[in-house]
Amino acid sequence: MATAARIEMDRPTECLEAIVAASQTNALGHLKAAQYIVLFDEAFTALFVDHGLTDAELRHGMTSPFLADLRATYMKELLPGARVAIAAQLLSFGDKHLRLLLLMTDSADGRMAATCELSIVNMNLDARRPAPWSPQQTAILDQLRSAHAGLPVPGPSLRDGAGRRS
């Protein structure tokens, strides 16, 4: 696996920057709901690969992270040409699972555009059963937990989109 990316303290971990393409928009001219999920998926993959949790095929030996639940909240319309940044905040992790919050901001104004909370289970690819994180993965997840420990945990109001402009 590649050398892990640097983890900074007291801020969500940067994962991805992207520009909204016209081909990603719908007839109304804004980013399609499915394309938000595509960007969140790319950010999740970048986080795991760049920090050494998995290889580029999302494998770590005979295990791989499986998505168990995904909850997306859309807060801001994104038009073609919009630049977005996605960062991750580790909310919790246990022996075989983790909860991750992805935060998408519009780079032009810094406003939150969407969030995506993921529940991820580490799976043994042969048995197709949950499996413990390896010692190497646990060490990386511990680093992320320490880095994110001082961050406020967004409450349901953020994840449910409360506070959006009407």
ABEGO torsion letter per residue (X at the ends): XBBBBBBBBGBBBBABBBBBBAAABBAAGBBBAAAAAAAAAAAAAAAAAAAGABBAAGBBEABBBBBABBBBBBABBBBBGBBBBBBBBBABBBAABBBBBBBBBBAAAGBBABBBBBBBBBBBAAAGBBBBBBAAAAAAAAAAAAAAAABBBBBAAAAAGBGBBX
